[in-house]
Amino acid sequence: MTVKKTREEIMADFENEQLRIEAMELHIDGHDDKPLVYHREMEDMPQRLHFILPENCVYSVTIKYKVKKQPLRNLTYKQMVKKAGIVVNSRKLHMGDEAHVNIDQDDHTHEVTFPPDNVPGGTFFRGKHPAVSTVYADGKEVWKTKWYIEIVKEGSLPEIGGY
C-alpha cells in the first residue's frame, strides 16, 4: 500500500534553502487555451509532477520561482528524460544572468519560458518516462526534482497526472 504524501511533503520537493519553485507550466501547441499548470496553490495536488502529452506535439516550459537568501547568478536549467535507462531527451538552457532575492515580495515572481521542444512519436516512445529537472547557479546545482512525462497516442488531450 502506497502512503500518500501530505501537501507539505509534496511542496518540500519544490523548495530548498536557496530557491522556491512557484509553478511549472507546459504550453502545448494546438491547446493554447489550456496550458498544464502545476503550482503551489492547486486545490487538488498531484502526488508528483507528471505531465501527459500526446506524441509529436510541440510544447514550451515556463518556470516561475522565487530566490530566498542571496542573488543567484548565471542560472541554467537542465532537463533529462530517460526510457529504460537511456537518455531520449536532454537539454540545457539559459535561465538568466542574475535573479535577485524576492521571497518576501508577494507580487513578484521570477519567470522564464524556454524555447519549444518536440515530444517524440511512435510506439517505442509511448509510455511513462522518468525525467529530472535541475537548476544551476554559477555551475553549481541549486535545485533538482524528479518527475514524469507520459507520452500518449497522437490526438489525446494533454493533462496532468500523478494523482
N, CA, C and O atoms as a DFTB+ gen file, in Angstrom:
652 C
 N C O
     1  1       0.836      -1.188       0.000
     2  2       0.000       0.000       0.000
     3  2       0.882       1.254       0.000
     4  3       1.765       1.394       0.846
     5  1       0.644       2.147      -0.934
     6  2       1.402       3.382      -1.036
     7  2       0.791       4.438      -0.125
     8  3      -0.413       4.691      -0.161
     9  1       1.641       5.045       0.690
    10  2       1.187       6.099       1.588
    11  2       1.205       7.419       0.825
    12  3       2.212       7.779       0.214
    13  1       0.092       8.133       0.865
    14  2       0.014       9.423       0.172
    15  2       0.796      10.476       0.944
    16  3       0.754      10.534       2.173
    17  1       1.510      11.305       0.191
    18  2       2.241      12.413       0.787
    19  2       1.264      13.517       1.174
    20  3       0.221      13.696       0.544
    21  1       1.622      14.244       2.212
    22  2       0.839      15.423       2.580
    23  2       1.192      16.559       1.615
    24  3       2.196      16.491       0.906
    25  1       0.376      17.577       1.595
    26  2       0.648      18.748       0.753
    27  2       2.024      19.338       1.088
    28  3       2.768      19.732       0.190
    29  1       2.356      19.397       2.369
    30  2       3.635      19.948       2.805
    31  2       4.799      19.098       2.299
    32  3       5.825      19.643       1.891
    33  1       4.659      17.786       2.319
    34  2       5.713      16.905       1.811
    35  2       5.898      17.075       0.301
    36  3       7.022      17.058      -0.199
    37  1       4.803      17.237      -0.406
    38  2       4.884      17.450      -1.858
    39  2       5.578      18.778      -2.139
    40  3       6.458      18.844      -2.997
    41  1       5.198      19.826      -1.435
    42  2       5.786      21.147      -1.650
    43  2       7.265      21.182      -1.293
    44  3       8.022      21.964      -1.870
    45  1       7.688      20.343      -0.346
    46  2       9.100      20.300       0.041
    47  2       9.996      19.920      -1.136
    48  3      11.166      20.302      -1.168
    49  1       9.465      19.180      -2.095
    50  2      10.240      18.812      -3.284
    51  2      10.493      20.009      -4.194
    52  3      11.326      19.926      -5.097
    53  1       9.801      21.104      -3.977
    54  2       9.902      22.272      -4.848
    55  2      10.491      23.483      -4.135
    56  3      10.295      24.626      -4.549
    57  1      11.218      23.204      -3.051
    58  2      11.801      24.299      -2.286
    59  2      13.022      23.798      -1.534
    60  3      13.059      22.660      -1.065
    61  1      14.018      24.664      -1.426
    62  2      15.158      24.391      -0.562
    63  2      15.615      25.724       0.025
    64  3      14.887      26.714      -0.052
    65  1      16.799      25.761       0.604
    66  2      17.246      26.982       1.274
    67  2      17.543      28.125       0.301
    68  3      17.640      29.277       0.725
    69  1      17.690      27.833      -0.988
    70  2      18.042      28.871      -1.956
    71  2      16.911      29.278      -2.901
    72  3      16.855      30.422      -3.352
    73  1      16.017      28.343      -3.195
    74  2      15.068      28.552      -4.277
    75  2      13.712      27.949      -3.928
    76  3      13.630      26.922      -3.255
    77  1      12.653      28.601      -4.393
    78  2      11.315      28.037      -4.245
    79  2      10.616      28.112      -5.600
    80  3      10.420      29.194      -6.153
    81  1      10.248      26.951      -6.122
    82  2       9.526      26.888      -7.382
    83  2       8.058      27.176      -7.086
    84  3       7.431      26.487      -6.280
    85  1       7.520      28.193      -7.740
    86  2       6.126      28.575      -7.552
    87  2       5.210      27.821      -8.508
    88  3       4.111      27.415      -8.132
    89  1       5.667      27.635      -9.750
    90  2       4.836      26.963     -10.749
    91  2       5.699      26.452     -11.891
    92  3       6.769      26.986     -12.183
    93  1       5.201      25.409     -12.521
    94  2       5.793      24.885     -13.745
    95  2       4.631      24.701     -14.714
    96  3       3.665      23.997     -14.418
    97  1       4.739      25.340     -15.870
    98  2       3.647      25.318     -16.844
    99  2       4.146      24.735     -18.157
   100  3       5.275      24.996     -18.573
   101  1       3.307      23.951     -18.800
   102  2       3.579      23.468     -20.146
   103  2       2.508      24.028     -21.066
   104  3       1.313      23.835     -20.843
   105  1       2.953      24.720     -22.096
   106  2       2.062      25.277     -23.116
   107  2       2.219      24.410     -24.352
   108  3       3.311      24.321     -24.915
   109  1       1.141      23.773     -24.779
   110  2       1.178      22.811     -25.876
   111  2       0.555      23.444     -27.114
   112  3      -0.572      23.937     -27.070
   113  1       1.302      23.425     -28.222
   114  2       0.766      23.956     -29.478
   115  2      -0.543      23.251     -29.813
   116  3      -0.653      22.030     -29.710
   117  1      -1.526      24.038     -30.214
   118  2      -2.837      23.487     -30.543
   119  2      -3.757      23.390     -29.346
   120  3      -4.944      23.097     -29.490
   121  1      -3.210      23.637     -28.151
   122  2      -4.010      23.605     -26.919
   123  2      -3.720      24.873     -26.119
   124  3      -3.619      24.836     -24.893
   125  1      -3.588      25.988     -26.824
   126  2      -3.194      27.253     -26.205
   127  2      -4.167      27.727     -25.138
   128  3      -3.780      28.463     -24.230
   129  1      -5.416      27.316     -25.235
   130  2      -6.423      27.746     -24.272
   131  2      -6.325      27.004     -22.945
   132  3      -6.964      27.397     -21.969
   133  1      -5.529      25.932     -22.899
   134  2      -5.477      25.129     -21.677
   135  2      -4.052      24.636     -21.388
   136  3      -3.741      23.467     -21.615
   137  1      -3.180      25.540     -20.882
   138  2      -1.844      25.070     -20.513
   139  2      -1.936      24.137     -19.301
   140  3      -2.873      24.223     -18.508
   141  1      -0.959      23.253     -19.173
   142  2      -0.880      22.387     -17.996
   143  2      -0.091      23.145     -16.937
   144  3       1.079      23.467     -17.141
   145  1      -0.727      23.430     -15.810
   146  2      -0.110      24.262     -14.783
   147  2      -0.052      23.497     -13.466
   148  3      -1.073      23.077     -12.923
   149  1       1.168      23.328     -12.971
   150  2       1.403      22.694     -11.681
   151  2       1.907      23.808     -10.769
   152  3       3.002      24.325     -10.991
   153  1       1.136      24.193      -9.746
   154  2       1.542      25.308      -8.892
   155  2       1.218      25.030      -7.429
   156  3       0.453      24.123      -7.101
   157  1       1.812      25.826      -6.576
   158  2       1.736      25.636      -5.127
   159  2       0.317      25.754      -4.574
   160  3       0.022      25.194      -3.518
   161  1      -0.547      26.456      -5.254
   162  2      -1.895      26.707      -4.745
   163  2      -2.951      25.782      -5.349
   164  3      -4.146      26.027      -5.184
   165  1      -2.532      24.733      -6.041
   166  2      -3.503      23.815      -6.659
   167  2      -4.440      23.258      -5.599
   168  3      -4.008      22.866      -4.515
   169  1      -5.715      23.227      -5.924
   170  2      -6.691      22.681      -4.984
   171  2      -6.514      21.169      -4.850
   172  3      -6.456      20.645      -3.738
   173  1      -6.430      20.480      -5.966
   174  2      -6.250      19.029      -5.983
   175  2      -4.801      18.746      -6.366
   176  3      -4.473      18.675      -7.550
   177  1      -3.936      18.586      -5.368
   178  2      -2.494      18.474      -5.575
   179  2      -2.086      17.049      -5.956
   180  3      -2.311      16.118      -5.183
   181  1      -1.488      16.870      -7.143
   182  2      -0.979      15.539      -7.514
   183  2       0.149      15.117      -6.574
   184  3       0.798      15.965      -5.960
   185  1       0.378      13.841      -6.464
   186  2       1.430      13.308      -5.607
   187  2       2.825      13.557      -6.175
   188  3       3.814      13.534      -5.441
   189  1       2.899      13.792      -7.475
   190  2       4.189      14.054      -8.108
   191  2       3.955      14.875      -9.366
   192  3       2.846      14.919      -9.897
   193  1       5.003      15.515      -9.829
   194  2       4.951      16.245     -11.087
   195  2       4.890      15.222     -12.209
   196  3       5.787      14.389     -12.342
   197  1       3.837      15.282     -13.016
   198  2       3.588      14.252     -14.035
   199  2       2.750      14.891     -15.140
   200  3       1.581      15.223     -14.943
   201  1       3.372      15.053     -16.300
   202  2       2.674      15.639     -17.441
   203  2       2.397      14.565     -18.477
   204  3       3.285      13.783     -18.818
   205  1       1.167      14.521     -18.980
   206  2       0.752      13.555     -20.006
   207  2       0.582      14.335     -21.306
   208  3      -0.262      15.224     -21.411
   209  1       1.413      13.977     -22.305
   210  2       1.440      14.724     -23.564
   211  2       1.262      13.798     -24.754
   212  3       1.780      12.681     -24.752
   213  1       0.528      14.250     -25.778
   214  2       0.396      13.435     -26.987
   215  2       1.708      13.430     -27.780
   216  3       2.424      14.430     -27.836
   217  1       2.000      12.285     -28.386
   218  2       3.209      12.176     -29.196
   219  2       3.190      13.219     -30.311
   220  3       2.128      13.642     -30.769
   221  1       4.371      13.619     -30.729
   222  2       4.583      14.574     -31.827
   223  2       4.089      15.987     -31.546
   224  3       4.047      16.810     -32.460
   225  1       3.717      16.289     -30.315
   226  2       3.295      17.660     -30.025
   227  2       4.528      18.530     -29.748
   228  3       5.616      18.030     -29.461
   229  1       4.322      19.829     -29.844
   230  2       5.355      20.810     -29.537
   231  2       4.903      21.545     -28.280
   232  3       3.755      21.980     -28.189
   233  1       5.809      21.683     -27.310
   234  2       5.450      22.334     -26.054
   235  2       6.577      23.254     -25.601
   236  3       7.731      23.084     -25.995
   237  1       6.229      24.221     -24.776
   238  2       7.238      25.059     -24.141
   239  2       6.988      25.031     -22.635
   240  3       5.853      24.902     -22.175
   241  1       8.073      25.154     -21.887
   242  2       8.021      25.105     -20.426
   243  2       8.246      26.510     -19.876
   244  3       9.152      27.223     -20.310
   245  1       7.411      26.895     -18.918
   246  2       7.596      28.141     -18.180
   247  2       7.770      27.776     -16.712
   248  3       6.987      27.005     -16.156
   249  1       8.801      28.335     -16.094
   250  2       9.037      28.122     -14.661
   251  2       8.940      29.470     -13.959
   252  3       9.547      30.453     -14.383
   253  1       8.164      29.497     -12.876
   254  2       8.039      30.681     -12.032
   255  2       8.667      30.325     -10.690
   256  3       8.370      29.280     -10.112
   257  1       9.538      31.207     -10.199
   258  2      10.290      30.864      -8.989
   259  2      10.639      32.104      -8.180
   260  3      10.572      33.235      -8.662
   261  1      11.016      31.845      -6.928
   262  2      11.476      32.897      -6.030
   263  2      12.842      32.500      -5.482
   264  3      13.132      31.323      -5.273
   265  1      13.668      33.513      -5.258
   266  2      15.005      33.324      -4.700
   267  2      14.935      33.708      -3.230
   268  3      14.335      34.723      -2.877
   269  1      15.558      32.885      -2.358
   270  2      15.334      33.036      -0.927
   271  2      16.396      33.810      -0.150
   272  3      16.039      34.712       0.608
   273  1      17.689      33.499      -0.304
   274  2      18.687      34.077       0.599
   275  2      19.644      35.061      -0.055
   276  3      19.913      36.131       0.490
   277  1      20.149      34.702      -1.211
   278  2      21.133      35.553      -1.884
   279  2      20.885      35.497      -3.380
   280  3      20.348      34.512      -3.886
   281  1      21.275      36.553      -4.095
   282  2      21.069      36.532      -5.543
   283  2      21.746      35.313      -6.176
   284  3      22.805      34.871      -5.730
   285  1      21.118      34.789      -7.212
   286  2      21.686      33.661      -7.953
   287  2      22.112      34.171      -9.322
   288  3      21.370      34.892      -9.988
   289  1      23.327      33.784      -9.736
   290  2      23.884      34.275     -10.999
   291  2      24.114      33.137     -11.979
   292  3      24.309      31.981     -11.602
   293  1      24.082      33.512     -13.253
   294  2      24.351      32.554     -14.340
   295  2      23.501      31.297     -14.187
   296  3      24.019      30.185     -14.086
   297  1      22.201      31.496     -14.173
   298  2      21.266      30.388     -13.976
   299  2      21.064      29.587     -15.257
   300  3      20.878      30.147     -16.337
   301  1      21.106      28.267     -15.114
   302  2      20.808      27.364     -16.223
   303  2      19.848      26.286     -15.738
   304  3      19.792      25.957     -14.553
   305  1      19.103      25.754     -16.683
   306  2      18.122      24.704     -16.416
   307  2      18.486      23.512     -17.286
   308  3      18.699      23.652     -18.490
   309  1      18.555      22.344     -16.673
   310  2      18.822      21.122     -17.429
   311  2      17.646      20.176     -17.233
   312  3      17.190      19.946     -16.113
   313  1      17.168      19.635     -18.345
   314  2      16.070      18.667     -18.321
   315  2      16.549      17.402     -19.015
   316  3      17.092      17.459     -20.119
   317  1      16.347      16.262     -18.367
   318  2      16.753      14.987     -18.943
   319  2      15.613      13.985     -18.794
   320  3      15.065      13.811     -17.706
   321  1      15.262      13.324     -19.903
   322  2      14.204      12.316     -19.924
   323  2      14.827      11.004     -20.369
   324  3      15.598      10.965     -21.328
   325  1      14.483       9.920     -19.661
   326  2      15.035       8.601     -19.986
   327  2      13.931       7.607     -20.314
   328  3      12.784       7.753     -19.891
   329  1      14.310       6.596     -21.079
   330  2      13.455       5.432     -21.323
   331  2      14.346       4.219     -21.143
   332  3      15.369       4.090     -21.816
   333  1      13.966       3.337     -20.247
   334  2      14.736       2.126     -19.957
   335  2      16.197       2.463     -19.662
   336  3      17.102       1.742     -20.083
   337  1      16.424       3.569     -18.933
   338  2      17.769       3.956     -18.537
   339  2      18.572       4.689     -19.600
   340  3      19.700       5.107     -19.338
   341  1      18.016       4.854     -20.790
   342  2      18.714       5.524     -21.886
   343  2      18.141       6.932     -22.044
   344  3      16.924       7.106     -22.095
   345  1      19.009       7.930     -22.120
   346  2      18.561       9.308     -22.301
   347  2      17.946       9.454     -23.693
   348  3      18.604       9.200     -24.702
   349  1      16.673       9.866     -23.734
   350  2      15.991      10.073     -25.020
   351  2      15.784      11.561     -25.305
   352  3      15.460      11.936     -26.432
   353  1      15.969      12.404     -24.296
   354  2      15.875      13.839     -24.499
   355  2      16.657      14.525     -23.399
   356  3      16.490      14.214     -22.220
   357  1      17.506      15.452     -23.782
   358  2      18.267      16.217     -22.809
   359  2      18.512      17.599     -23.389
   360  3      18.846      17.746     -24.564
   361  1      18.343      18.598     -22.555
   362  2      18.663      19.944     -22.999
   363  2      19.070      20.800     -21.812
   364  3      18.554      20.645     -20.705
   365  1      19.994      21.695     -22.063
   366  2      20.480      22.615     -21.046
   367  2      20.253      24.024     -21.575
   368  3      20.722      24.374     -22.658
   369  1      19.522      24.837     -20.794
   370  2      19.065      26.136     -21.279
   371  2      19.390      27.254     -20.294
   372  3      19.372      27.052     -19.080
   373  1      19.682      28.416     -20.824
   374  2      19.973      29.604     -20.025
   375  2      18.679      30.131     -19.395
   376  3      17.665      30.270     -20.079
   377  1      18.718      30.422     -18.092
   378  2      17.551      30.972     -17.393
   379  2      17.680      32.469     -17.156
   380  3      16.679      33.186     -17.131
   381  1      18.899      32.937     -16.983
   382  2      19.101      34.359     -16.712
   383  2      20.475      34.609     -16.141
   384  3      21.129      33.704     -15.622
   385  1      20.909      35.874     -16.246
   386  2      22.226      36.236     -15.730
   387  2      22.212      36.420     -14.220
   388  3      23.177      36.077     -13.537
   389  1      21.106      36.966     -13.700
   390  2      21.002      37.161     -12.253
   391  2      19.537      37.181     -11.826
   392  3      18.684      37.754     -12.504
   393  1      19.265      36.546     -10.695
   394  2      17.931      36.564     -10.094
   395  2      18.092      37.065      -8.661
   396  3      18.743      36.418      -7.840
   397  1      17.499      38.215      -8.368
   398  2      17.628      38.808      -7.041
   399  2      16.693      38.125      -6.036
   400  3      15.749      37.433      -6.416
   401  1      16.975      38.335      -4.763
   402  2      16.153      37.776      -3.686
   403  2      14.773      38.431      -3.741
   404  3      14.658      39.656      -3.791
   405  1      13.731      37.600      -3.733
   406  2      12.365      38.140      -3.803
   407  2      11.362      37.290      -3.030
   408  3      10.161      37.382      -3.284
   409  1      11.820      36.476      -2.105
   410  2      10.935      35.556      -1.388
   411  2       9.868      36.308      -0.587
   412  3       8.767      35.790      -0.395
   413  1      10.178      37.519      -0.117
   414  2       9.216      38.270       0.694
   415  2       8.316      39.185      -0.127
   416  3       7.486      39.901       0.431
   417  1       8.473      39.167      -1.438
   418  2       7.662      40.017      -2.311
   419  2       6.523      39.188      -2.887
   420  3       6.718      38.399      -3.812
   421  1       5.335      39.376      -2.329
   422  2       4.179      38.592      -2.771
   423  2       3.835      38.816      -4.239
   424  3       3.338      37.916      -4.916
   425  1       4.105      40.022      -4.722
   426  2       3.667      40.364      -6.071
   427  2       4.723      40.137      -7.157
   428  3       4.456      40.402      -8.329
   429  1       5.895      39.661      -6.800
   430  2       6.939      39.485      -7.814
   431  2       7.470      38.052      -7.823
   432  3       7.873      37.509      -6.795
   433  1       7.455      37.472      -8.993
   434  2       7.991      36.127      -9.193
   435  2       8.887      36.162     -10.417
   436  3       8.515      36.725     -11.446
   437  1      10.066      35.563     -10.311
   438  2      10.913      35.416     -11.498
   439  2      10.218      34.434     -12.431
   440  3       9.575      33.487     -11.981
   441  1      10.352      34.665     -13.719
   442  2       9.691      33.792     -14.690
   443  2      10.581      33.625     -15.914
   444  3      11.168      34.589     -16.406
   445  1      10.672      32.398     -16.396
   446  2      11.426      32.122     -17.619
   447  2      10.630      31.129     -18.459
   448  3      10.101      30.145     -17.943
   449  1      10.553      31.400     -19.758
   450  2       9.922      30.480     -20.703
   451  2      10.995      30.008     -21.668
   452  3      11.691      30.817     -22.282
   453  1      11.124      28.714     -21.798
   454  2      12.155      28.133     -22.647
   455  2      11.652      27.944     -24.070
   456  3      10.444      27.889     -24.301
   457  1      12.576      27.844     -25.026
   458  2      12.175      27.591     -26.417
   459  2      11.387      26.284     -26.520
   460  3      11.562      25.380     -25.703
   461  1      10.528      26.193     -27.520
   462  2       9.720      24.978     -27.701
   463  2      10.578      23.726     -27.890
   464  3      11.710      23.788     -28.370
   465  1      10.004      22.599     -27.500
   466  2      10.634      21.291     -27.669
   467  2       9.584      20.353     -28.261
   468  3       8.384      20.601     -28.144
   469  1      10.035      19.293     -28.888
   470  2       9.137      18.321     -29.520
   471  2       9.044      17.052     -28.690
   472  3      10.046      16.569     -28.162
   473  1       7.853      16.521     -28.579
   474  2       7.653      15.206     -27.967
   475  2       7.833      14.181     -29.083
   476  3       7.207      14.299     -30.137
   477  1       8.684      13.173     -28.863
   478  2       8.868      12.167     -29.920
   479  2       7.595      11.351     -30.134
   480  3       6.719      11.310     -29.271
   481  1       7.508      10.711     -31.281
   482  2       6.337       9.904     -31.598
   483  2       6.715       8.482     -31.950
   484  3       7.875       8.173     -32.224
   485  1       5.716       7.629     -31.938
   486  2       5.908       6.230     -32.278
   487  2       5.718       5.329     -31.080
   488  3       5.813       5.762     -29.932
   489  1       5.451       4.082     -31.363
   490  2       5.177       3.097     -30.318
   491  2       6.308       2.998     -29.302
   492  3       6.050       2.848     -28.108
   493  1       7.549       3.080     -29.754
   494  2       8.699       2.955     -28.857
   495  2       8.683       4.013     -27.757
   496  3       9.063       3.735     -26.620
   497  1       8.246       5.220     -28.093
   498  2       8.314       6.319     -27.136
   499  2       7.087       6.445     -26.247
   500  3       7.140       7.153     -25.241
   501  1       6.001       5.793     -26.578
   502  2       4.803       5.904     -25.742
   503  2       5.057       5.258     -24.384
   504  3       5.796       4.280     -24.267
   505  1       4.428       5.825     -23.370
   506  2       4.569       5.299     -22.016
   507  2       5.053       6.380     -21.064
   508  3       5.238       7.532     -21.456
   509  1       5.255       5.997     -19.813
   510  2       5.658       6.915     -18.752
   511  2       7.171       6.852     -18.588
   512  3       7.740       5.779     -18.393
   513  1       7.820       8.020     -18.670
   514  2       9.273       8.087     -18.611
   515  2       9.728       8.978     -17.460
   516  3       9.169      10.056     -17.257
   517  1      10.733       8.544     -16.707
   518  2      11.270       9.394     -15.648
   519  2      12.052      10.561     -16.247
   520  3      12.746      10.418     -17.254
   521  1      11.923      11.693     -15.613
   522  2      12.638      12.891     -16.034
   523  2      13.237      13.555     -14.795
   524  3      12.775      13.345     -13.673
   525  1      14.263      14.352     -15.021
   526  2      14.892      15.111     -13.945
   527  2      15.089      16.538     -14.436
   528  3      15.595      16.767     -15.535
   529  1      14.687      17.484     -13.614
   530  2      14.946      18.896     -13.884
   531  2      15.909      19.398     -12.824
   532  3      15.733      19.138     -11.634
   533  1      16.937      20.126     -13.271
   534  2      17.949      20.654     -12.369
   535  2      18.205      22.112     -12.713
   536  3      18.299      22.474     -13.886
   537  1      18.317      22.953     -11.681
   538  2      18.681      24.353     -11.857
   539  2      20.076      24.536     -11.274
   540  3      20.375      24.078     -10.172
   541  1      20.926      25.219     -12.047
   542  2      22.299      25.504     -11.632
   543  2      22.500      27.011     -11.547
   544  3      21.941      27.769     -12.339
   545  1      23.314      27.439     -10.567
   546  2      23.755      28.831     -10.469
   547  2      25.278      28.797     -10.439
   548  3      25.873      28.096      -9.622
   549  1      25.899      29.551     -11.327
   550  2      27.361      29.538     -11.463
   551  2      27.902      28.115     -11.569
   552  3      28.971      27.814     -11.038
   553  1      27.169      27.245     -12.250
   554  2      27.619      25.879     -12.486
   555  2      27.378      24.912     -11.343
   556  3      27.684      23.727     -11.468
   557  1      26.832      25.395     -10.221
   558  2      26.564      24.530      -9.068
   559  2      25.066      24.267      -8.955
   560  3      24.246      25.165      -9.148
   561  1      24.728      23.029      -8.641
   562  2      23.322      22.649      -8.512
   563  2      22.673      23.376      -7.341
   564  3      23.196      23.366      -6.227
   565  1      21.517      24.012      -7.603
   566  2      20.780      24.679      -6.527
   567  2      19.395      24.078      -6.298
   568  3      18.779      24.310      -5.258
   569  1      18.907      23.311      -7.264
   570  2      17.603      22.658      -7.091
   571  2      17.485      21.533      -8.097
   572  3      17.964      21.629      -9.227
   573  1      16.831      20.453      -7.660
   574  2      16.663      19.293      -8.537
   575  2      15.386      18.569      -8.138
   576  3      15.084      18.432      -6.952
   577  1      14.639      18.108      -9.136
   578  2      13.453      17.307      -8.839
   579  2      13.260      16.245      -9.903
   580  3      13.613      16.428     -11.069
   581  1      12.695      15.140      -9.475
   582  2      12.340      14.058     -10.397
   583  2      10.867      14.202     -10.743
   584  3      10.063      14.608      -9.905
   585  1      10.517      13.870     -11.973
   586  2       9.129      13.948     -12.410
   587  2       8.914      12.955     -13.537
   588  3       9.822      12.206     -13.898
   589  1       7.713      12.952     -14.091
   590  2       7.393      12.024     -15.181
   591  2       6.787      12.768     -16.354
   592  3       6.029      13.724     -16.193
   593  1       7.145      12.298     -17.535
   594  2       6.461      12.706     -18.752
   595  2       5.876      11.427     -19.331
   596  3       6.582      10.436     -19.519
   597  1       4.601      11.459     -19.604
   598  2       3.927      10.295     -20.168
   599  2       3.503      10.646     -21.590
   600  3       2.762      11.604     -21.810
   601  1       3.979       9.865     -22.546
   602  2       3.672      10.107     -23.949
   603  2       2.544       9.172     -24.359
   604  3       2.642       7.951     -24.233
   605  1       1.465       9.786     -24.856
   606  2       0.277       9.027     -25.261
   607  2       0.040       9.229     -26.755
   608  3       0.682      10.060     -27.397
   609  1      -0.883       8.461     -27.283
   610  2      -1.179       8.475     -28.718
   611  2      -1.562       9.878     -29.201
   612  3      -2.253      10.626     -28.510
   613  1      -1.101      10.202     -30.381
   614  2      -1.427      11.484     -31.004
   615  2      -2.947      11.649     -31.059
   616  3      -3.674      10.702     -31.357
   617  1      -3.410      12.853     -30.771
   618  2      -4.849      13.116     -30.747
   619  2      -5.422      13.083     -29.341
   620  3      -6.524      13.582     -29.112
   621  1      -4.685      12.497     -28.386
   622  2      -5.126      12.501     -26.988
   623  2      -4.964      13.905     -26.419
   624  3      -4.161      14.697     -26.913
   625  1      -5.725      14.203     -25.389
   626  2      -5.629      15.512     -24.759
   627  2      -4.484      15.538     -23.749
   628  3      -4.282      14.565     -23.022
   629  1      -3.735      16.640     -23.696
   630  2      -2.710      16.779     -22.662
   631  2      -3.386      16.931     -21.305
   632  3      -4.475      17.496     -21.201
   633  1      -2.729      16.421     -20.266
   634  2      -3.288      16.556     -18.921
   635  2      -2.208      16.373     -17.875
   636  3      -1.095      15.941     -18.175
   637  1      -2.554      16.707     -16.641
   638  2      -1.670      16.488     -15.504
   639  2      -2.035      15.149     -14.896
   640  3      -3.214      14.856     -14.694
   641  1      -1.030      14.332     -14.602
   642  2      -1.237      13.041     -13.951
   643  2      -0.630      13.068     -12.558
   644  3      -0.424      14.138     -11.984
   645  1      -0.348      11.903     -12.021
   646  2       0.329      11.810     -10.735
   647  2      -0.569      11.837      -9.519
   648  3      -0.088      12.055      -8.407
   649  1      -1.873      11.619      -9.701
   650  2      -2.793      11.665      -8.565
   651  2      -2.810      10.348      -7.824
   652  3      -3.530      10.205      -6.836
